[in-house]
Amino acid sequence: MKNMKPIIVVALALATALSLTAQNTPSYPPIVKDKKLYAKVDLRGQKAPKMVFGKPLNGSLPNLKGKVVLIDFWATWCGPCREVMPELDEWQKEFKEDLVVIGVSDEKPEVITQFLENFKVEYTITTDEEKTMSKILGVEGIPHVMVVSPDGIVRWQGFPGSVEDKLTAEKMKQIIAASKMDK
């Protein structure tokens, strides 16, 4: 029995170390089920649909490989959409190595282009008059955001200013960190 004491001490130390490591391992934010999505289809925790963005209006579509992708369904006439755009632009700058932000509007290119002359953003803005992805999600209210990790799973979806589940820089950091652990 005397010989077992060092083995027990080592086993306990190892179990504690593994427990602490597991606690420090980044994980994706939990899915908040009791929030209004303003979309008919809830894809959180599921494979994202094929990403179709339409025609880019302020540059070209960036390479998405290995990146977290934030898709913002918006319109020029939408006040809450305009309110969230500076924050999305800031995230694009802050997380540029790991995040791609794409704004998708179903408005005519000339309407969006005119809007962008006065409202500058550095992230990619596209027009998809066919509402390809919007129809797949059944978007009923904008802004509507979908965040997809590099493995193609929807990690966050909904109204970014939601009281029940606000999309924040901290949540974006958490999604990016967890995505890096998945590689």
C-alpha positions in Angstrom: 0.0 0.0 0.0 2.9 2.3 0.7 4.0 2.1 -3.0 0.5 3.2 -4.1 0.8 6.6 -2.5 3.1 8.2 -5.2 0.9 6.7 -8.0 -2.2 8.2 -6.5 -0.6 11.6 -6.1 0.6 11.5 -9.8 -2.8 10.4 -10.9 -4.6 13.2 -9.0 -2.1 15.8 -10.4 -2.7 14.5 -14.0 -6.4 14.6 -13.5 -6.3 18.2 -12.2 -4.1 19.3 -15.1 -6.4 17.7 -17.7 -9.4 19.3 -16.0 -7.8 22.7 -16.1 -6.7 22.3 -19.7 -10.3 21.3 -20.7 -11.6 24.4 -18.9 -9.3 26.7 -20.8 -10.1 25.1 -24.2 -12.1 27.6 -26.2 -15.6 26.5 -27.1 -18.3 27.9 -29.3 -21.0 30.1 -27.6 -24.0 28.1 -26.5 -27.1 28.3 -28.7 -29.7 30.5 -27.1 -33.0 28.7 -28.1 -35.5 31.2 -26.7 -34.8 34.2 -28.9 -36.7 35.4 -32.0 -34.7 34.7 -35.1 -36.7 36.6 -37.7 -36.1 33.7 -40.1 -38.1 30.6 -40.8 -35.1 28.3 -40.9 -32.8 27.9 -37.8 -29.5 26.5 -38.9 -27.6 27.1 -35.6 -25.3 24.1 -34.9 -26.0 22.8 -38.4 -24.3 22.8 -41.8 -24.6 26.1 -43.6 -26.2 26.2 -47.0 -24.1 26.8 -50.1 -22.9 30.4 -49.7 -24.2 32.5 -52.6 -23.6 36.2 -52.2 -24.5 37.7 -55.6 -22.4 40.4 -57.3 -19.8 42.3 -55.2 -20.1 46.1 -55.5 -17.0 47.4 -53.6 -14.2 45.0 -54.6 -14.2 41.3 -55.1 -15.3 38.4 -53.0 -12.5 37.5 -50.6 -11.1 34.0 -50.1 -13.2 32.3 -47.4 -11.0 29.2 -46.9 -10.1 28.8 -43.2 -12.1 31.9 -42.2 -15.1 32.5 -40.0 -17.7 34.1 -42.3 -20.2 36.6 -41.1 -23.1 37.2 -43.5 -25.3 40.3 -42.9 -28.6 40.4 -44.7 -29.4 44.2 -44.9 -30.9 47.0 -46.9 -30.1 50.7 -47.4 -33.4 51.8 -46.1 -33.1 49.8 -42.9 -32.2 51.9 -39.8 -31.1 49.0 -37.6 -29.0 47.7 -40.6 -27.1 51.1 -40.8 -26.6 51.1 -37.1 -24.8 47.7 -37.0 -22.6 48.4 -40.1 -19.9 50.4 -38.3 -19.5 47.6 -35.8 -19.3 45.0 -38.5 -16.7 47.1 -40.3 -14.7 47.4 -37.0 -14.8 43.6 -36.6 -13.6 43.1 -40.2 -10.6 45.3 -39.3 -9.9 43.8 -35.9 -10.2 40.2 -36.9 -9.0 40.6 -40.5 -6.8 37.5 -40.4 -9.6 35.2 -39.3 -12.9 36.8 -40.3 -14.7 37.7 -43.5 -17.7 40.0 -43.3 -20.1 40.1 -46.3 -23.1 42.3 -46.5 -25.9 40.9 -48.8 -28.7 43.2 -50.0 -31.4 42.4 -52.5 -31.6 45.9 -53.8 -30.5 47.1 -57.2 -26.8 47.7 -57.7 -27.2 51.4 -58.3 -29.1 52.0 -55.1 -26.5 50.2 -53.0 -23.6 51.9 -54.9 -25.1 55.4 -54.3 -25.6 54.5 -50.6 -21.9 53.4 -50.3 -20.8 56.8 -51.6 -21.9 58.3 -48.4 -21.7 55.3 -46.0 -18.2 53.8 -46.3 -17.5 50.3 -45.2 -14.4 48.2 -45.9 -16.1 44.8 -45.8 -17.5 43.3 -49.0 -21.0 44.4 -50.0 -23.0 42.4 -52.6 -26.3 42.6 -54.3 -28.4 39.4 -54.8 -31.7 40.5 -56.3 -32.7 36.9 -56.5 -32.5 36.6 -52.7 -30.7 33.2 -53.0 -29.5 32.7 -49.4 -32.2 34.9 -47.9 -34.9 32.5 -49.4 -33.1 29.5 -48.1 -33.1 30.9 -44.6 -36.5 32.4 -44.9 -35.3 35.8 -43.7 -38.3 37.7 -42.4 -36.6 40.7 -40.7 -33.3 42.6 -41.2 -30.6 42.9 -40.2 -30.2 39.2 -40.0 -26.8 37.8 -39.4 -25.4 34.3 -39.8 -21.9 33.4 -38.6 -20.3 30.3 -40.1 -17.1 28.7 -38.8 -14.5 27.3 -41.2 -15.9 23.8 -40.9 -19.2 25.0 -42.5 -21.3 25.0 -39.3 -23.6 27.9 -38.4 -22.3 29.1 -35.0 -24.6 32.1 -34.5 -27.7 33.3 -36.3 -30.2 36.1 -35.7 -30.7 39.8 -35.1 -27.3 41.1 -34.0 -28.8 43.5 -31.4 -31.0 40.8 -29.8 -31.5 41.4 -26.1 -31.5 37.6 -25.5 -28.4 36.9 -27.5 -26.5 40.0 -28.7 -23.7 39.4 -31.2 -20.7 41.0 -29.6 -17.0 41.3 -30.3 -16.5 38.8 -27.4 -18.7 36.2 -29.1 -16.8 36.8 -32.3 -13.5 36.2 -30.5 -14.9 33.1 -28.9 -16.1 31.7 -32.3 -12.7 32.5 -33.9 -10.7 30.9 -31.0 -12.9 27.8 -31.0 -12.5 27.6 -34.8 -8.7 27.6 -34.5 -9.0 24.6 -32.1 -11.0 22.7 -34.6 -8.2 22.8 -37.2 
